[in-house]
Amino acid sequence: MEKNITGMMIYYYIVCQKKLWYFIKEISMEQQNENVQLGKLLDENSHTREEKHLNIDNVINIDYIKEEGVIYEIKKSRKIEEASIWQVKYYLYYLRKKGVNNIKAKIDYPLLKQTKEILLEEEDIKQLEEIIDKIKEIADLPVPPEKLKKKICKACAYYDLCYI
């Protein structure tokens, strides 16, 4: 069981390994970030009838469960969809390791009024295990990895740490 690796770590690994390193080292810049605040506001005001934020072992935090056998993750936009998909696949992987089978997931985009179904395939498990190993390697680094210079960097909460 990968108790040290959280869903957010999987997400950050896909987005930016430098951001992941800061997160692992508990260097947080997100409280003041406008994009993060908007995401939290969206989360608070979406699906208010559902039981939300189901925290399992302080490893995965499921946004809500609306129907039996389907977990949901709320996202503001599709800009970083690949990271969201892998985060949710990790939730499915983690639940499978705990003996919860026959479950699927959906990413909910309330602002877009869309959902995307996510399944955990056998090839995903191997890739997740490789990502987990790489996250552990990043956690052991004495300094953060190099910045990536991606288009999304300007909107990142950690932008000042990387570029100023």
Residue pairs with C-beta under 8 A, 6 or more apart in sequence:
1 94
1 97
1 98
2 59
2 94
2 97
2 132
3 57
3 59
4 136
5 59
5 90
5 132
5 135
5 136
6 58
6 59
6 60
6 61
7 59
7 60
7 61
7 87
7 88
7 90
7 91
7 94
8 23
8 61
8 87
9 20
9 23
9 24
9 135
10 83
10 86
10 87
10 90
10 128
10 131
10 135
11 80
11 83
11 84
11 86
11 87
12 19
12 20
12 23
12 83
13 20
13 86
13 131
13 134
13 135
13 138
14 80
14 82
14 83
14 86
14 87
14 131
15 80
15 83
15 152
16 147
16 148
16 150
16 153
16 156
16 158
17 138
17 145
17 148
18 144
18 145
18 146
18 147
18 148
18 158
18 162
19 156
19 158
20 135
20 138
21 138
21 139
21 141
21 144
21 145
22 28
22 29
22 144
22 158
22 161
24 135
24 138
24 139
27 161
29 157
29 158
29 160
29 161
30 36
30 157
32 157
33 156
33 157
35 76
35 155
35 157
36 157
38 76
39 75
39 76
42 74
42 76
42 110
42 111
43 52
43 63
43 74
46 74
46 108
46 110
47 63
47 64
47 66
47 72
47 74
47 108
47 110
50 64
50 65
50 66
50 72
51 64
51 65
52 63
52 64
53 61
53 62
53 63
53 64
54 61
54 62
54 64
54 65
55 61
55 62
56 62
56 94
56 95
56 98
59 94
60 90
60 91
60 94
60 95
62 71
62 72
62 73
62 91
63 71
63 72
63 73
63 74
63 108
64 71
64 72
64 74
65 71
65 72
66 72
69 102
69 103
69 104
70 103
70 104
70 105
70 106
71 88
71 91
71 92
71 95
71 103
71 104
71 105
71 106
72 105
72 106
72 107
72 108
72 115
73 84
73 87
73 88
73 91
73 105
73 106
73 107
73 108
74 107
74 108
74 110
75 81
75 84
75 107
75 108
75 109
76 109
76 111
77 109
77 111
77 112
78 109
78 112
79 152
80 152
81 107
81 116
84 107
85 107
85 116
85 118
86 128
86 131
88 105
88 107
88 118
89 105
89 118
89 120
89 124
89 128
90 128
91 105
92 103
92 104
92 105
92 118
92 119
92 120
93 120
93 124
93 125
93 128
95 103
96 103
96 120
104 117
104 118
104 119
105 117
105 118
105 119
106 115
106 116
106 117
106 118
107 115
107 116
107 118
108 115
109 115
109 116
138 145
147 153
147 162
147 163
153 159
153 162
153 163
156 162
